[in-house]
Amino acid sequence: MKWFFNSCLAALILVSGHEVSARDVVLVESLAGLESGLMVKKILMNKFQFPEKLITLRIIKTGCEAKSDAIVHLCLLSSGELEILKMNEFVVKNSFGIFMNGEKRND
């Protein structure tokens, strides 16, 4: 199943063109600091099996901006609340969703 997910993601990147190669897949911006940001990254890797190289963590001092080209853009607020700033629903349903549905069946 992991192979299938990674294959779908690789195919999406190849089909989408050159501009995707520099784009973040999952961007996590953290106002809550490095430790909290690393915890979110660890959850994405362990619970949802996202490869580490697909997750970009940025520690920021001021508010999160929803201007990124990331497929999924998350903002970890200083209160610990996690907000979804942007999510490309087509990609999530057709690539990430396939894998996550498989994850749910195993629970």
C-alpha positions in Angstrom: 0.0 0.0 0.0 2.9 2.4 0.8 4.3 1.6 -2.6 1.0 2.4 -4.3 0.7 5.8 -2.4 4.3 6.8 -3.3 3.7 5.7 -6.9 0.6 7.8 -7.2 2.4 10.8 -5.7 5.4 10.4 -8.0 3.0 10.1 -11.0 1.2 13.3 -10.0 4.5 15.2 -9.7 5.7 14.0 -13.1 2.4 14.8 -14.8 1.9 18.2 -13.2 5.1 19.7 -14.8 8.3 21.4 -13.7 6.8 23.9 -11.3 5.8 21.1 -8.9 9.4 20.0 -8.4 10.1 23.1 -6.2 6.7 23.1 -4.4 6.1 21.8 -0.9 3.8 18.8 -0.7 2.9 19.2 3.0 4.0 22.5 4.6 3.7 22.9 8.3 4.3 26.4 9.7 4.7 26.6 13.4 4.1 29.6 15.6 4.4 27.2 18.6 8.1 26.6 18.3 10.4 23.8 17.0 9.4 21.1 19.5 5.7 21.4 18.7 6.4 21.6 15.0 8.5 18.5 15.2 5.6 16.7 17.0 3.2 17.5 14.2 5.7 16.3 11.7 6.2 13.1 13.6 2.5 12.5 13.7 2.2 12.9 10.0 5.1 10.5 9.4 4.0 7.8 12.0 0.2 7.9 11.8 -0.3 8.7 8.1 3.0 7.2 6.8 4.0 10.4 5.0 7.7 10.2 4.0 9.8 12.8 5.8 11.0 14.3 2.5 7.4 15.3 1.6 7.0 17.4 4.8 8.5 20.9 5.2 8.6 22.4 8.6 9.0 26.2 9.0 9.3 27.9 12.4 7.9 31.4 12.1 7.5 34.4 14.4 4.5 36.1 12.9 1.2 34.8 11.4 1.0 32.0 8.8 0.4 33.1 5.3 -1.9 31.1 3.0 0.1 32.1 -0.1 2.2 28.9 -0.5 2.0 26.5 -3.4 1.9 23.5 -1.1 -0.6 20.8 -1.7 -1.5 20.8 2.0 -0.6 23.9 4.2 -1.0 23.6 7.9 -0.5 26.3 10.6 0.3 25.3 14.1 -0.8 28.3 16.3 1.0 29.3 19.5 -2.0 27.9 21.4 -1.3 24.5 20.0 -4.3 24.5 17.6 -3.7 23.2 14.1 -5.4 25.0 11.2 -5.6 23.9 7.6 -4.8 27.0 5.5 -4.9 25.3 2.2 -5.6 21.8 0.9 -5.8 20.8 -2.8 -8.8 18.5 -2.5 -8.3 16.9 -5.9 -4.8 15.7 -4.9 -5.8 14.7 -1.4 -8.7 12.6 -2.6 -6.9 11.0 -5.5 -3.5 10.4 -4.0 -3.4 10.9 -0.2 -7.0 9.7 0.2 -6.2 6.3 -1.3 -3.6 5.6 1.3 -5.5 7.1 4.2 -8.5 4.9 3.4 -6.2 1.9 3.5 -4.9 3.1 6.9 -8.5 3.3 8.3 -9.3 -0.2 7.3 -6.3 -1.5 9.3 -7.6 0.1 12.6 
